[in-house]
Amino acid sequence: MRPSTLLRPLGAAALAVALLTIAPVTAGAAPGGKPGKPVKPAPSPTVSPTSGPVISGGTITPSTIVAGQLATQTITLTRPAPAGGLQVSVRGDVVYGAFVGSTVTVPEGRTSVSFPIRLAAHADTTQQRTVHALASGQPLIPAGTVTVVPEDPAVQGVKELHFDQRVVFNGADVTGTVELTAPARAGGLNVDLWSNTAYSGVRVHVPALVVVPEGATTASFTVPVRGDNVPGQGNPGAYLGTTGDSTPVAAVPTTFAVGGAYVPIGGTTTGVVGIGDTPNPDGTRVSLSVDLPGVSVPATVDVPPGSPGAVFPIVGSRDLRPSTTGTVTATWHGQTATGGLFVGY
């Protein structure tokens, strides 16, 4: 399923702490005092947030950008950064992780730092976003505002997302490829990726984005597929502006098994069966059955040569009662495996 929100929120950034070392005041003879008489140490000076460099503001350029593309953010200080530099946390509805993370360092002796930021690609309306920053002892300070416009689908969009394997063992890698409707613009094009974890719990661990190089129409990435050792599938997607595509990838354990499923009333869902780690050079066939009236599966499903499993449709009739349960059974080479079915809307 595609996420309900247009933009993914970021997690809270860790606060950066600047440590100021103050030399201790030692005891000695007071001017005009008796030799050897201890002198009460003078109180240590209080260091206020404004006694060192603090954030004065920032800018984002260009001021208008297409969603999914890069901008340059600059954060400025009131005075030069101390020895070792000054760490600054950055927060906002932008994606930093693939570039600089949630903190940046203003180099020693400098009054500003500039770095790339990326605005999420999946947006369908023009929006204005403000980024904030903070240093130790200072509240959040506005550090730049940018207007984000969605990608025009008539100019550029996601044509397809596909993977090199339909069914893999749990924990194995798959290679995905994003294809655009037109060559990527100068500087390349960033496309959002989402794992879209399925009901089964299988997750295709796609990165936050993939960069299609300038002039190219495709970009590939290799990622792991992980589940809970029960056959199931995830449905990762790629999104740019108002366009997108998603493609399911199934994972199976190394033992013969069939996954359960949530069966929609009057709808169809996908079942997954795995034949384990038995070699399968020529392909094989698995028998299927179901014990719940109103739910149907094919009598057999063919597992392609070299594949550890296959997918099959599970169809629910319109007269099914919600919350009813049943079992799907797979039989292969004298082995039997079952998975639970649950009916709902």
C-alpha positions as CSV (number, residue, x, y, z in Angstrom):
1,M,0.0,0.0,0.0
2,R,1.2,3.5,-0.7
3,P,1.7,5.6,2.4
4,S,-1.1,8.0,3.2
5,T,1.1,11.0,3.7
6,L,2.8,12.8,0.9
7,L,6.0,13.3,2.8
8,R,7.9,11.1,5.2
9,P,8.7,12.8,8.5
10,L,12.2,12.6,9.8
11,G,13.2,11.3,13.2
12,A,14.4,13.9,15.8
13,A,18.1,14.9,15.4
14,A,20.5,14.5,18.2
15,L,21.4,17.7,20.0
16,A,25.0,18.8,19.4
17,V,26.9,19.9,22.5
18,A,29.8,22.4,22.4
19,L,32.2,22.0,25.4
20,L,34.0,25.0,26.7
21,T,37.0,24.3,28.9
22,I,37.6,27.0,31.5
23,A,41.0,27.0,33.4
24,P,40.4,26.8,37.2
25,V,41.4,29.6,39.4
26,T,44.1,28.6,41.9
27,A,44.5,29.8,45.5
28,G,47.3,32.3,46.4
29,A,48.2,35.3,48.5
30,A,45.9,38.3,48.1
31,P,47.6,41.6,47.3
32,G,48.6,43.1,50.6
33,G,47.6,40.0,52.6
34,K,49.7,38.0,55.0
35,P,52.1,35.5,53.4
36,G,50.6,32.0,53.3
37,K,47.1,33.2,54.1
38,P,44.8,31.3,51.7
39,V,42.7,33.4,49.4
40,K,39.1,32.6,48.6
41,P,39.0,31.7,44.9
42,A,37.2,34.1,42.7
43,P,33.9,32.7,41.2
44,S,34.2,31.1,37.8
45,P,32.9,33.3,35.0
46,T,29.4,32.3,33.8
47,V,29.4,31.3,30.1
48,S,26.1,32.3,28.6
49,P,24.8,31.0,25.2
50,T,25.7,34.4,23.7
51,S,29.3,34.5,24.9
52,G,30.2,32.0,22.2
53,P,29.2,31.6,18.6
54,V,25.5,30.9,18.1
55,I,23.3,30.5,15.1
56,S,22.1,33.8,13.6
57,G,20.1,32.3,10.7
58,G,20.5,30.7,7.3
59,T,19.4,30.5,3.7
60,I,18.4,27.9,1.1
61,T,19.2,28.4,-2.5
62,P,17.6,28.3,-4.9
63,S,14.5,29.6,-3.2
64,T,12.3,27.5,-5.4
65,I,13.0,23.9,-6.2
66,V,11.4,20.8,-7.8
67,A,10.4,18.2,-5.2
68,G,13.0,15.5,-5.0
69,Q,15.9,17.7,-6.1
70,L,18.8,19.2,-4.2
71,A,19.2,22.6,-2.8
72,T,22.1,24.3,-0.9
73,Q,21.6,25.3,2.7
74,T,23.8,27.8,4.5
75,I,23.8,28.2,8.3
76,T,25.5,31.3,9.7
77,L,26.9,32.1,13.1
78,T,27.3,35.3,15.1
79,R,31.1,34.9,15.3
80,P,33.7,32.4,14.2
81,A,33.5,28.8,15.4
82,P,35.8,27.7,18.2
83,A,38.7,25.3,18.1
84,G,37.4,21.9,16.8
85,G,34.4,23.6,15.2
86,L,30.8,23.9,16.3
87,Q,28.3,21.2,15.8
88,V,24.8,22.2,14.7
89,S,21.7,20.1,14.5
90,V,19.3,20.5,11.6
91,R,15.6,19.7,11.6
92,G,12.8,20.0,9.2
93,D,10.6,18.2,6.6
94,V,13.6,17.6,4.3
95,V,15.7,14.5,3.8
96,Y,19.3,14.9,5.1
97,G,20.3,11.3,5.7
98,A,21.7,10.5,2.3
99,F,23.9,13.6,2.3
100,V,25.1,15.0,5.6
101,G,23.0,13.3,8.3
102,S,21.2,15.2,11.1
103,T,24.2,17.3,12.2
104,V,26.8,19.4,10.5
105,T,30.0,21.1,11.8
106,V,30.9,24.7,11.2
107,P,34.7,24.5,10.8
108,E,37.0,26.2,13.3
109,G,37.4,29.9,12.5
110,R,34.4,30.0,10.1
111,T,31.2,31.9,10.5
112,S,29.1,29.7,8.2
113,V,28.8,26.3,6.6
114,S,27.0,25.2,3.4
115,F,25.8,21.7,2.5
116,P,23.3,19.9,0.2
117,I,19.8,19.1,1.3
118,R,17.1,17.2,-0.6
119,L,13.4,17.8,-0.7
120,A,11.2,14.7,-0.8
121,A,10.1,13.8,-4.4
122,H,6.6,12.6,-3.6
123,A,4.6,15.8,-3.6
124,D,1.5,16.8,-5.6
125,T,1.0,20.4,-4.5
126,T,3.3,23.4,-4.2
127,Q,4.5,23.8,-0.6
128,Q,6.7,26.1,1.4
129,R,9.0,24.5,3.9
130,T,11.2,25.9,6.6
131,V,14.3,24.3,8.0
132,H,15.4,24.9,11.6
133,A,18.8,24.6,13.3
134,L,20.2,24.7,16.8
135,A,23.4,24.7,18.8
136,S,24.1,24.0,22.4
137,G,22.3,26.4,24.7
138,Q,20.2,27.9,22.0
139,P,16.6,27.2,20.9
140,L,15.6,26.2,17.4
141,I,16.4,29.0,14.9
142,P,14.8,29.3,11.5
143,A,17.6,28.6,9.0
144,G,16.0,29.0,5.6
145,T,12.7,28.6,3.7
146,V,12.2,27.1,0.3
147,T,9.2,26.7,-2.1
148,V,8.8,23.2,-3.4
149,V,6.9,22.5,-6.6
150,P,5.9,19.0,-7.7
151,E,7.5,17.4,-10.8
152,D,5.4,18.0,-13.9
153,P,4.3,14.5,-15.0
154,A,4.2,15.7,-18.6
155,V,7.9,16.4,-18.4
156,Q,9.2,13.6,-16.1
157,G,7.9,10.7,-14.0
158,V,8.4,7.1,-12.9
159,K,7.7,4.7,-15.7
160,E,8.4,1.4,-13.9
161,L,10.0,-0.2,-10.9
162,H,11.1,-3.9,-11.3
163,F,13.2,-6.5,-9.5
164,D,15.4,-9.2,-10.9
165,Q,13.6,-11.9,-8.8
166,R,10.0,-12.5,-7.9
167,V,10.6,-14.9,-5.0
168,V,13.8,-15.2,-2.9
169,F,14.9,-16.9,0.3
170,N,14.4,-14.8,3.4
171,G,17.6,-12.7,3.9
172,A,18.6,-12.8,0.2
173,D,19.4,-9.8,-1.9
174,V,17.4,-8.5,-4.9
175,T,18.3,-5.9,-7.5
176,G,15.7,-3.3,-8.3
177,T,15.7,-0.9,-11.3
178,V,13.8,2.4,-11.5
179,E,13.0,3.5,-15.0
180,L,12.0,7.1,-15.9
181,T,9.7,8.4,-18.6
182,A,12.4,10.7,-19.9
183,P,16.2,11.2,-19.5
184,A,17.3,12.7,-16.2
185,R,18.0,16.4,-16.2
186,A,21.4,18.0,-15.6
187,G,22.9,16.9,-12.3
188,G,20.8,13.8,-12.1
189,L,17.3,13.0,-10.7
190,N,16.4,11.8,-7.3
191,V,13.5,9.3,-6.9
192,D,11.9,8.4,-3.6
193,L,11.8,4.7,-2.6
194,W,9.5,3.2,0.0
195,S,9.5,-0.3,1.5
196,N,5.7,-0.4,1.8
197,T,5.8,-3.3,4.3
198,A,3.1,-5.8,3.6
199,Y,0.6,-7.5,6.0
200,S,2.9,-10.6,5.9
201,G,5.8,-8.7,7.5
202,V,8.2,-9.2,4.6
203,R,10.2,-6.0,4.1
204,V,12.3,-5.1,1.1
205,H,14.9,-2.8,2.6
206,V,15.1,-0.2,-0.1
207,P,17.1,3.1,0.5
208,A,15.4,6.4,0.9
209,L,16.2,7.4,-2.7
210,V,17.9,6.4,-5.8
211,V,19.7,8.8,-8.1
212,V,19.2,8.5,-11.9
213,P,22.4,9.9,-13.5
214,E,22.1,12.9,-15.9
215,G,21.0,11.8,-19.3
216,A,20.0,8.3,-18.2
217,T,16.6,6.8,-17.8
218,T,17.4,4.0,-15.3
219,A,19.2,3.4,-12.0
220,S,19.6,0.2,-10.1
221,F,20.2,-0.8,-6.5
222,T,20.7,-4.0,-4.6
223,V,19.0,-4.6,-1.2
224,P,18.1,-7.4,1.2
225,V,14.6,-8.9,1.7
226,R,13.8,-9.9,5.2
227,G,10.7,-11.5,6.8
228,D,9.7,-13.7,9.7
229,N,10.4,-17.1,8.1
230,V,6.8,-17.4,6.9
231,P,6.2,-17.1,3.2
232,G,4.9,-13.7,2.3
233,Q,5.7,-10.6,0.2
234,G,6.5,-6.9,0.4
235,N,5.5,-4.3,-2.1
236,P,8.2,-1.6,-2.4
237,G,7.6,1.4,-4.6
238,A,9.3,4.3,-6.4
239,Y,7.7,7.8,-6.5
240,L,8.3,11.1,-8.2
241,G,5.8,13.9,-8.0
242,T,2.4,12.4,-8.8
243,T,3.8,9.4,-10.6
244,G,4.9,6.1,-9.1
245,D,5.1,2.3,-9.4
246,S,5.3,-0.6,-7.0
247,T,6.3,-4.2,-7.5
248,P,5.9,-7.1,-5.0
249,V,8.8,-9.3,-3.9
250,A,8.2,-12.5,-2.0
251,A,10.4,-14.2,0.6
252,V,10.3,-17.9,1.7
253,P,12.1,-19.9,4.3
254,T,14.5,-22.8,3.6
255,T,11.9,-25.3,4.5
256,F,8.7,-26.3,2.6
257,A,6.0,-23.9,3.7
258,V,2.9,-21.9,2.6
259,G,2.0,-18.5,3.9
260,G,-1.3,-17.4,5.4
261,A,-3.2,-14.4,4.1
262,Y,-5.8,-11.7,4.9
263,V,-8.6,-12.5,2.4
264,P,-10.6,-9.4,1.3
265,I,-14.4,-9.9,0.9
266,G,-15.1,-9.8,-2.9
267,G,-11.4,-9.3,-3.6
268,T,-8.1,-11.1,-4.4
269,T,-4.9,-11.4,-2.5
270,T,-1.6,-13.1,-3.1
271,G,-0.5,-16.4,-1.5
272,V,3.1,-17.5,-1.4
273,V,4.5,-21.1,-1.2
274,G,8.2,-22.1,-0.8
275,I,9.7,-25.5,-1.6
276,G,12.7,-25.0,0.7
277,D,16.3,-25.4,-0.3
278,T,15.7,-28.5,-2.4
279,P,17.4,-27.9,-5.8
280,N,14.9,-26.9,-8.5
281,P,16.7,-26.9,-11.9
282,D,13.8,-27.9,-14.0
283,G,10.8,-26.3,-12.2
284,T,8.2,-28.2,-10.1
285,R,4.5,-28.2,-9.3
286,V,2.8,-27.8,-5.9
287,S,-0.8,-28.8,-5.2
288,L,-3.1,-26.4,-3.3
289,S,-6.4,-26.6,-1.5
290,V,-8.5,-24.5,0.9
291,D,-11.1,-25.5,3.5
292,L,-13.1,-22.2,3.8
293,P,-16.3,-22.0,1.6
294,G,-16.3,-18.9,-0.5
295,V,-12.5,-18.8,-0.7
296,S,-10.7,-20.3,-3.7
297,V,-7.2,-21.1,-4.8
298,P,-5.9,-22.8,-8.0
299,A,-5.5,-26.6,-7.8
300,T,-1.8,-26.3,-8.5
301,V,0.9,-23.7,-8.8
302,D,4.1,-24.0,-10.9
303,V,7.4,-23.0,-9.4
304,P,9.7,-21.7,-12.1
305,P,13.1,-23.4,-12.7
306,G,15.7,-22.2,-10.1
307,S,13.1,-20.4,-8.0
308,P,12.6,-21.3,-4.3
309,G,8.9,-20.6,-4.5
310,A,5.9,-19.2,-6.3
311,V,2.9,-16.9,-5.8
312,F,-0.7,-17.7,-6.4
313,P,-4.1,-15.9,-6.2
314,I,-6.5,-16.3,-3.2
315,V,-9.9,-15.1,-4.1
316,G,-12.7,-14.2,-1.7
317,S,-16.4,-14.2,-2.7
318,R,-18.7,-11.3,-2.0
319,D,-20.8,-13.4,0.4
320,L,-18.0,-14.2,2.8
321,R,-18.6,-13.3,6.4
322,P,-16.0,-11.0,8.1
323,S,-13.7,-12.5,10.8
324,T,-14.2,-16.0,9.5
325,T,-11.0,-18.1,9.4
326,G,-9.8,-21.1,7.4
327,T,-6.7,-22.9,6.1
328,V,-4.8,-23.1,2.9
329,T,-2.9,-26.4,2.3
330,A,0.1,-27.0,0.0
331,T,1.2,-30.5,-0.9
332,W,4.5,-31.4,-2.6
333,H,6.6,-34.6,-2.8
334,G,4.8,-36.1,0.1
335,Q,5.1,-33.0,2.3
336,T,2.2,-31.0,3.6
337,A,2.2,-27.4,4.8
338,T,-0.6,-25.1,6.0
339,G,-1.2,-21.4,6.4
340,G,-4.0,-19.6,8.2
341,L,-6.6,-17.4,6.3
342,F,-8.6,-14.5,7.9
343,V,-11.5,-12.8,6.1
344,G,-12.1,-9.1,6.3
345,Y,-12.9,-6.0,4.3
